[in-house]
Amino acid sequence: MKLIHSRILILVFLFCAILANAQTADSLLAEAQAQASTQHKNVFLIFSASWCGPCHQLDSFLQNSDTKPIVDKYFVIVHIHIDEAKKPELNTPGGDELLTRLASKEPHTSGVPFLILLDSSGKAIVNSDRPVPGQAGGDNIGYPVAPEEIAWFMEMLKRGAPAMPKTEAKQIESWLKKAAG
């Protein structure tokens, strides 16, 4: 019986230690903003979940050797994990609250991935809610695969990285179109 109690205490201690070391959404964003300010970049904020296929596609896009250097040139990327119903321990503490604060809709119901481009002071420039006539708040493009989603993503980049040359923008757009099949 003492062995069981000891193991339970150890598990509780480890869980508390993990929670104490977990970064909050606000602290992750603050770090990204500080880095963006120092490097004269904007912030590419991604709300995602471990179970989300399009989130993994977005990560592949951001890590691809053809696109990563371009995106990294203009943005500091930060991931916030939300919507982890089956594994709530994976949620970034305060992630849902940050999304609600920054998203164009309240409460936010667009799903993941949800993208927000911010300046280094934390002011939202644009998000992945593509404007749709007659629809308040727009429609989240998530990971862009449809032509209208890719077009909105390119508009997001144009607003979030206005110094990006057309050649780099075309390289990203071509990659997305090729990946979409």
VENRAJO-V332728 format. One record per backbone hydrogen bond with DSSP energy under -1.0 kcal/mol. CO is the residue of the C=O (numbers start at 1). NH is the residue of the N-H. Records with the same first field share a line. If there is no record, write none. Layout:
CO = NH ; NH
This chain:
1 = 5
2 = 6
3 = 7
4 = 8
5 = 9
6 = 10
7 = 11
8 = 12
9 = 13
10 = 14
11 = 15
12 = 16
13 = 17
14 = 18
15 = 19
16 = 20
17 = 21
18 = 22
24 = 28
25 = 29
26 = 30
27 = 31
28 = 32
29 = 33
30 = 34
31 = 35
32 = 36
33 = 37
34 = 38
35 = 39
36 = 41
42 = 76
43 = 118
44 = 78
45 = 116
46 = 80
47 = 114
48 = 82
49 = 52
52 = 56
53 = 57
54 = 58
55 = 59
56 = 60
57 = 61
58 = 62
59 = 63
60 = 64
64 = 68
67 = 71
68 = 72
71 = 74 ; 75
74 = 42
76 = 44
78 = 46
80 = 48
81 = 92
83 = 85
87 = 90
88 = 91
92 = 95
93 = 25
94 = 98
95 = 99
96 = 100
97 = 101
98 = 102
99 = 103
114 = 47
115 = 128
116 = 45
117 = 125 ; 126
118 = 43
119 = 122
123 = 119
126 = 117
128 = 130 ; 141
130 = 139
132 = 135
139 = 130
146 = 150
147 = 151
148 = 152
149 = 153
150 = 154
151 = 155
152 = 156
153 = 157
154 = 158
155 = 159
156 = 160
157 = 161
161 = 164
165 = 169
166 = 170
167 = 171
168 = 172
169 = 173
170 = 174
171 = 175
172 = 176
173 = 177
174 = 178
175 = 179
176 = 180
